[in-house]
């Protein structure tokens, strides 16, 4: 099997967010015979370009005139179909969100039907504080990482971490596992890693002559797949059943995975030689993709102080929560009330990423080849419920949907070749989508 190097657009490579592409709302000039989706031909003069400012300023009086572009005008790439557009006759619009008091009343009514109440919020706050206290003893800073990990765990999802080496990804995974009293396994992905090395295999017992099953390291509560893009596509696909079905098949026998179960996969955006592109089916299995940044200078100084003082060598203080508590948190997050207006808001956001929605983003079809799938809408809602519970509420507000929008959607948008060549940041496209959809 030949290795396919992974190509990735790095955020922030161009001012203005979109990168050096054509201005929004204007078709890109192409020479005759040039395939759609490619940039201007070699040797052709490059006109002065002004990247559009993001988020776009949409006039409420005229935004309705921007209709979804016809399918014939969408960018197509040879060998890769363009994403389906939202039906023009099915425009999803958002209405006004009820008042906070109405949301509280609806949340209490829904909670009473499910046997929950405000006690969920108080108990959840106690459990989350215990996890945060243990996490802060081993990981300095990285509040965004802690929020993403806890949210993914509460949402029963998996997370993909992308960063350069040395940003405490492994330490964070180990600390999270110890904070919830869960088992932890680390799998170093290499090109020669086989599926049986992950899920398990059957071994012949020479003394009895019978086959015995040896479960693989994936049978743990927290599984860290380090540098997942260095394993072959065959090995990567072996994780699909475990991540989605939460079970493995060994010798025709199904073995359920422990509860809770969470996969943390990491990949290095710098060293791309000898890596394999993650299949889109597997990318969509991740609830979130978090891009880590370097810590602040004060946080790096704190790390050096803790190493000098031997703080990291001391045992962790505080009582960890149990895996039963984690499952309770997951059920409590599912009980968080989501108003129908919030659901319509999420549907409108997902449809806008496909070129539809109540106010389509001009020029989006030249940047996004395939928008978010319905699984993206489900992820937005689940993450918003977990965020609301962490904020001490039993109902979701639009701010909960927006808080982790980049992590939920950045890996679900398939950009065009033009967008990748121009260094378009997925985060800028996501911000443009959220700016275009009216907030309830």
C-alpha positions as CSV (number, residue, x, y, z in Angstrom):
1,X,0.0,0.0,0.0
2,X,1.4,3.3,-1.0
3,X,1.4,6.1,1.6
4,X,-0.5,9.2,0.8
5,X,1.0,12.4,2.4
6,X,-1.6,14.5,4.2
7,X,-2.1,18.1,3.1
8,X,-3.6,20.5,5.5
9,X,-4.5,24.2,5.4
10,X,-3.1,26.1,8.4
11,X,-5.3,28.7,10.0
12,X,-4.4,32.3,9.9
13,X,-2.1,32.1,6.8
14,X,-3.9,35.0,5.1
15,X,-5.3,38.2,6.6
16,X,-9.1,38.5,6.5
17,X,-9.8,34.9,7.3
18,X,-10.7,33.5,4.0
19,X,-7.2,33.7,2.6
20,X,-6.2,35.1,-0.8
21,X,-9.3,33.9,-2.7
22,X,-11.7,35.8,-4.9
23,X,-14.0,38.3,-3.1
24,X,-17.3,36.9,-1.9
25,X,-20.1,37.1,-4.4
26,X,-17.9,37.3,-7.5
27,X,-17.1,34.4,-9.7
28,X,-13.5,33.4,-10.1
29,X,-12.0,34.1,-13.5
30,X,-10.9,30.9,-15.3
31,X,-9.3,30.3,-18.7
32,X,-10.9,28.1,-21.3
33,X,-10.3,24.4,-20.8
34,X,-9.3,24.9,-17.2
35,X,-11.0,22.4,-14.8
36,X,-13.4,23.7,-12.3
37,X,-12.0,24.0,-8.8
38,X,-8.5,24.8,-9.9
39,X,-6.7,28.1,-9.6
40,X,-5.8,30.4,-12.5
41,X,-3.4,28.9,-15.0
42,X,0.3,29.2,-14.9
43,X,1.7,32.3,-16.5
44,X,-1.6,34.2,-16.3
45,X,-1.5,37.6,-14.6
46,X,-2.9,37.5,-11.1
47,X,-5.2,40.4,-10.5
48,X,-5.1,42.4,-7.2
49,X,-7.3,40.6,-4.7
50,X,-8.9,41.8,-1.6
51,X,-10.0,39.1,0.8
52,X,-13.5,39.7,2.2
53,X,-13.7,40.8,5.8
54,X,-15.2,38.2,8.1
55,X,-17.7,37.9,9.5
56,X,-19.7,39.3,6.6
57,X,-21.9,42.3,7.2
58,X,-25.3,41.1,6.0
59,X,-28.1,43.6,5.5
60,X,-31.3,42.2,7.1
61,X,-33.3,44.0,4.4
62,X,-31.5,42.5,1.5
63,X,-30.1,39.2,2.8
64,X,-33.1,37.3,1.6
65,X,-32.2,38.1,-1.9
66,X,-29.2,35.8,-1.7
67,X,-30.6,32.6,-2.9
68,X,-28.7,29.3,-2.8
69,X,-26.5,28.9,-5.8
70,X,-27.8,26.4,-8.4
71,X,-26.1,23.0,-8.5
72,X,-24.6,23.8,-11.8
73,X,-22.6,26.7,-10.3
74,X,-21.1,24.6,-7.5
75,X,-17.4,23.8,-7.6
76,X,-16.8,20.2,-8.7
77,X,-13.5,18.4,-8.4
78,X,-12.7,15.5,-10.7
79,X,-13.2,12.2,-8.8
80,X,-14.9,13.9,-5.9
81,X,-18.6,14.8,-6.1
82,X,-19.8,18.2,-4.8
83,X,-21.9,18.2,-1.7
84,X,-25.7,18.2,-2.1
85,X,-27.4,21.5,-1.8
86,X,-30.3,22.2,0.5
87,X,-33.6,22.1,-1.3
88,X,-34.6,25.6,-2.3
89,X,-38.2,25.1,-1.2
90,X,-37.2,24.1,2.3
91,X,-35.8,27.2,3.9
92,X,-35.1,26.8,7.6
93,X,-35.7,30.0,9.5
94,X,-35.3,30.7,13.2
95,X,-37.8,32.4,15.4
96,X,-37.4,34.4,18.6
97,X,-36.1,32.5,21.6
98,X,-38.4,32.4,24.7
99,X,-37.4,34.4,27.7
100,X,-35.1,32.9,30.3
101,X,-38.0,32.4,32.7
102,X,-39.9,30.5,30.1
103,X,-36.9,28.3,29.3
104,X,-36.5,27.6,33.0
105,X,-40.2,26.7,33.3
106,X,-40.0,24.4,30.2
107,X,-36.8,22.8,31.6
108,X,-38.4,22.1,34.9
109,X,-41.4,20.5,33.2
110,X,-39.2,18.4,31.0
111,X,-37.0,17.5,34.0
112,X,-40.0,16.4,36.1
113,X,-41.1,14.1,33.3
114,X,-37.6,12.5,33.2
115,X,-37.2,12.4,37.0
116,X,-34.6,15.1,37.1
117,X,-34.4,18.7,38.4
118,X,-32.2,21.4,39.8
119,X,-30.4,18.8,41.9
120,X,-28.7,17.6,38.7
121,X,-27.0,21.0,38.4
122,X,-25.7,21.0,42.0
123,X,-24.5,17.4,41.9
124,X,-22.9,18.0,38.4
125,X,-21.0,21.0,39.8
126,X,-19.5,19.0,42.6
127,X,-18.4,16.2,40.2
128,X,-16.9,18.6,37.7
129,X,-15.1,20.6,40.4
130,X,-13.4,17.4,41.5
131,X,-12.3,16.6,37.9
132,X,-11.0,20.2,37.4
133,X,-9.0,20.2,40.7
134,X,-7.2,17.0,39.7
135,X,-6.6,18.1,36.2
136,X,-5.1,21.4,37.2
137,X,-2.5,19.6,39.4
138,X,-1.0,17.8,36.4
139,X,-1.7,20.2,33.5
140,X,-0.9,23.9,33.7
141,X,-3.2,26.1,31.7
142,X,-4.8,24.6,28.7
143,X,-8.3,25.6,29.9
144,X,-9.7,25.1,26.4
145,X,-8.3,21.6,26.3
146,X,-9.8,20.7,29.6
147,X,-13.2,22.1,28.6
148,X,-13.1,20.1,25.3
149,X,-12.1,16.9,27.0
150,X,-14.7,17.1,29.7
151,X,-17.4,18.2,27.2
152,X,-16.6,15.3,24.9
153,X,-16.7,12.8,27.9
154,X,-20.0,14.2,29.0
155,X,-21.4,13.9,25.5
156,X,-20.2,10.3,25.1
157,X,-18.0,11.4,22.2
158,X,-14.5,11.1,20.9
159,X,-12.0,13.9,20.3
160,X,-9.2,14.5,17.8
161,X,-6.3,16.6,19.1
162,X,-3.9,18.4,16.7
163,X,-0.8,20.1,17.9
164,X,3.0,20.1,17.8
165,X,4.7,17.7,20.3
166,X,5.1,18.8,23.9
167,X,1.8,20.3,24.7
168,X,0.7,17.8,27.4
169,X,-1.7,15.8,25.2
170,X,-0.7,12.4,26.8
171,X,-0.5,13.9,30.2
172,X,-4.0,15.4,29.8
173,X,-5.4,12.0,28.7
174,X,-3.7,10.2,31.6
175,X,-4.9,12.8,34.1
176,X,-8.5,12.7,32.8
177,X,-8.5,8.9,33.2
178,X,-7.2,9.1,36.8
179,X,-9.7,11.8,37.6
180,X,-12.6,9.6,36.6
181,X,-11.1,6.3,38.1
182,X,-11.0,4.8,34.6
183,X,-8.6,2.5,32.9
184,X,-6.2,4.1,30.4
185,X,-4.3,2.7,27.4
186,X,-1.9,4.4,25.0
187,X,-1.5,3.1,21.5
188,X,1.5,4.4,19.5
189,X,0.4,4.3,15.8
190,X,3.0,3.3,13.3
191,X,2.8,2.2,9.6
192,X,3.2,-1.5,10.6
193,X,0.5,-1.4,13.3
194,X,-2.1,-4.1,12.5
195,X,-5.8,-4.0,13.4
196,X,-5.3,-7.0,15.7
197,X,-2.8,-5.0,17.7
198,X,-5.7,-2.6,18.6
199,X,-8.9,-4.7,18.9
200,X,-7.3,-8.0,20.0
201,X,-6.8,-11.5,18.5
202,X,-7.2,-15.2,19.2
203,X,-4.2,-17.1,20.4
204,X,-3.7,-20.9,20.3
205,X,-3.2,-22.4,23.8
206,X,-0.6,-25.1,23.2
207,X,-1.4,-26.9,26.4
208,X,-5.2,-27.3,25.8
209,X,-5.2,-27.0,22.0
210,X,-8.0,-24.4,22.2
211,X,-8.2,-20.8,21.0
212,X,-8.2,-18.2,23.7
213,X,-9.2,-14.5,23.1
214,X,-6.8,-11.8,24.1
215,X,-8.5,-8.4,24.1
216,X,-6.6,-5.5,22.7
217,X,-5.7,-2.2,24.3
218,X,-8.8,-0.6,22.9
219,X,-10.8,-2.2,25.7
220,X,-10.3,0.6,28.2
221,X,-12.2,3.6,29.4
222,X,-9.8,6.2,28.0
223,X,-7.8,5.2,24.9
224,X,-5.1,7.5,23.5
225,X,-4.2,6.9,19.8
226,X,-1.0,8.8,19.5
227,X,-0.2,10.0,15.9
228,X,-3.2,8.2,14.4
229,X,-2.4,9.5,10.9
230,X,0.8,7.4,10.9
231,X,-1.2,4.1,10.9
232,X,-2.4,2.6,7.6
233,X,-6.0,3.1,6.4
234,X,-6.7,-0.6,7.2
235,X,-5.7,0.0,10.8
236,X,-7.6,3.3,11.0
237,X,-10.8,1.6,9.8
238,X,-10.5,-1.0,12.6
239,X,-11.3,1.8,15.0
240,X,-14.6,2.7,13.3
241,X,-16.6,-0.2,14.9
242,X,-15.1,0.6,18.3
243,X,-15.8,4.3,18.1
244,X,-19.3,4.1,16.7
245,X,-20.7,0.8,17.9
246,X,-18.6,0.6,21.1
247,X,-17.8,-3.0,20.5
248,X,-15.2,-5.1,18.8
249,X,-15.5,-8.4,16.8
250,X,-12.8,-11.0,17.4
251,X,-13.1,-14.4,15.7
252,X,-16.8,-13.8,15.0
253,X,-17.6,-13.0,18.7
254,X,-18.7,-9.5,19.7
255,X,-17.1,-8.0,22.8
256,X,-18.6,-4.8,24.3
257,X,-16.3,-2.0,25.3
258,X,-16.3,-0.7,28.9
259,X,-18.5,2.2,29.9
260,X,-17.7,5.0,29.7
261,X,-15.5,4.8,26.6
262,X,-13.7,7.6,24.9
263,X,-11.0,7.8,22.2
264,X,-8.4,10.6,22.2
265,X,-6.5,10.6,18.9
266,X,-3.6,12.9,18.2
267,X,-1.9,14.0,15.0
268,X,1.1,16.3,14.4
269,X,0.5,19.0,11.8
270,X,4.2,19.6,11.2
271,X,5.7,16.2,10.3
272,X,3.5,15.0,7.5
273,X,5.9,12.8,5.6
274,X,4.9,9.2,5.8
275,X,1.4,9.9,7.1
276,X,-2.0,8.7,5.9
277,X,-5.0,11.0,5.5
278,X,-7.8,10.0,7.9
279,X,-10.8,8.8,6.0
280,X,-13.7,11.2,6.1
281,X,-15.9,8.5,7.6
282,X,-13.6,8.3,10.6
283,X,-13.1,12.0,10.8
284,X,-16.9,12.4,11.2
285,X,-16.9,9.9,14.1
286,X,-15.0,12.4,16.2
287,X,-17.3,14.7,18.2
288,X,-14.7,17.5,18.2
289,X,-11.3,18.3,16.7
290,X,-9.3,20.6,19.0
291,X,-6.2,22.5,17.8
292,X,-3.9,23.2,20.7
293,X,-1.7,26.3,21.0
294,X,1.3,27.1,23.0
295,X,0.8,28.1,26.6
296,X,1.3,31.7,27.8
297,X,4.7,32.7,29.1
298,X,3.3,32.8,32.7
299,X,2.1,29.3,32.3
300,X,5.4,28.1,31.0
301,X,7.1,29.7,34.0
302,X,4.7,27.9,36.2
303,X,5.6,24.6,34.6
304,X,9.3,25.2,35.3
305,X,8.5,26.2,38.9
306,X,6.6,23.0,39.5
307,X,9.4,20.9,38.0
308,X,12.0,22.6,40.2
309,X,9.8,22.2,43.3
310,X,9.0,18.6,42.5
311,X,5.3,19.3,42.5
312,X,4.6,17.0,39.6
313,X,6.3,14.1,41.5
314,X,3.9,14.4,44.4
315,X,0.7,12.3,44.5
316,X,-2.5,14.0,43.4
317,X,-4.6,15.3,46.2
318,X,-8.4,15.1,46.1
319,X,-10.8,12.2,45.6
320,X,-11.5,11.3,42.0
321,X,-15.0,10.6,40.8
322,X,-16.0,7.1,39.7
323,X,-17.0,5.8,36.2
324,X,-20.6,5.5,37.5
325,X,-20.4,9.3,38.2
326,X,-19.3,9.8,34.6
327,X,-22.3,7.8,33.3
328,X,-24.5,9.9,35.6
329,X,-23.1,13.1,34.1
330,X,-23.7,11.8,30.6
331,X,-27.4,11.1,31.4
332,X,-27.7,14.5,33.1
333,X,-26.4,16.2,30.0
334,X,-28.9,14.3,27.9
335,X,-31.7,15.7,30.2
336,X,-30.7,19.3,29.5
337,X,-33.7,21.0,27.8
338,X,-33.3,22.1,24.2
339,X,-36.0,24.5,23.0
340,X,-37.4,23.9,19.5
341,X,-36.1,27.4,18.6
342,X,-32.6,26.3,19.5
343,X,-33.0,23.1,17.4
344,X,-34.2,25.2,14.4
345,X,-31.1,27.4,15.0
346,X,-28.8,24.4,14.8
347,X,-30.6,23.1,11.7
348,X,-30.2,26.5,10.0
349,X,-26.5,26.5,10.8
350,X,-25.9,23.1,9.3
351,X,-27.9,23.9,6.2
352,X,-26.0,27.2,5.8
353,X,-22.7,25.2,5.7
354,X,-24.1,23.3,2.7
355,X,-25.0,26.5,0.8
356,X,-28.6,26.8,2.0
357,X,-30.1,28.2,5.2
358,X,-32.2,31.3,5.8
359,X,-29.3,33.6,4.7
360,X,-26.8,31.8,2.5
361,X,-23.2,33.0,2.7
362,X,-22.2,34.5,-0.7
363,X,-19.2,32.7,-2.3
364,X,-19.4,29.8,0.1
365,X,-19.7,27.3,-2.7
366,X,-16.2,28.3,-3.9
367,X,-14.7,27.6,-0.5
368,X,-16.6,24.6,0.8
369,X,-16.9,21.4,-1.3
370,X,-19.0,19.4,1.2
371,X,-20.8,20.9,4.2
372,X,-21.6,19.4,7.6
373,X,-23.7,16.2,7.7
374,X,-26.6,15.7,10.0
375,X,-24.2,14.2,12.5
376,X,-22.7,17.7,12.8
377,X,-26.1,19.0,13.9
378,X,-26.3,16.2,16.5
379,X,-22.8,17.0,17.7
380,X,-23.7,20.7,18.1
381,X,-26.8,19.9,20.2
382,X,-25.0,17.4,22.4
383,X,-22.0,19.7,23.0
384,X,-24.4,22.6,23.8
385,X,-26.2,20.4,26.4
386,X,-22.9,19.5,28.1
387,X,-21.8,23.1,28.0
388,X,-25.1,24.3,29.6
389,X,-24.8,21.8,32.4
390,X,-21.2,22.9,33.1
391,X,-22.5,26.5,33.2
392,X,-25.1,25.5,35.8
393,X,-28.2,25.6,33.6
394,X,-30.8,23.0,32.8
395,X,-31.6,24.6,29.4
396,X,-29.5,25.5,26.3
397,X,-29.0,29.1,25.1
398,X,-27.4,30.2,21.8
399,X,-24.1,31.0,23.6
400,X,-23.8,27.3,24.4
401,X,-24.1,26.4,20.7
402,X,-21.4,29.0,19.8
403,X,-18.9,28.3,22.5
404,X,-17.2,25.2,20.9
405,X,-18.4,25.7,17.3
406,X,-14.8,25.5,15.9
407,X,-14.1,22.2,17.6
408,X,-17.4,20.7,16.5
409,X,-17.3,21.8,12.8
410,X,-13.7,22.4,11.7
411,X,-13.2,18.8,10.7
412,X,-16.6,18.3,9.1
413,X,-16.2,20.9,6.3
414,X,-14.4,19.6,3.2
415,X,-12.8,22.6,1.5
416,X,-12.2,23.0,-2.2
417,X,-8.7,22.9,-3.7
418,X,-8.9,26.6,-4.2
419,X,-9.6,27.2,-0.5
420,X,-6.7,24.9,0.5
421,X,-4.3,26.5,-1.9
422,X,-5.3,30.0,-0.6
423,X,-4.8,28.9,3.0
424,X,-8.4,29.4,4.0
425,X,-9.0,28.8,7.6
426,X,-12.0,26.6,8.4
427,X,-12.5,28.7,11.6
428,X,-13.1,31.7,9.4
429,X,-15.7,29.9,7.4
430,X,-17.5,28.7,10.5
431,X,-17.5,32.2,11.9
432,X,-19.0,33.5,8.6
433,X,-21.7,30.8,8.8
434,X,-22.6,31.7,12.4
435,X,-22.6,35.4,11.5
436,X,-25.0,34.8,8.6
437,X,-27.6,32.9,10.6
438,X,-29.8,35.1,12.8
439,X,-29.3,34.4,16.5
440,X,-32.6,33.6,18.2
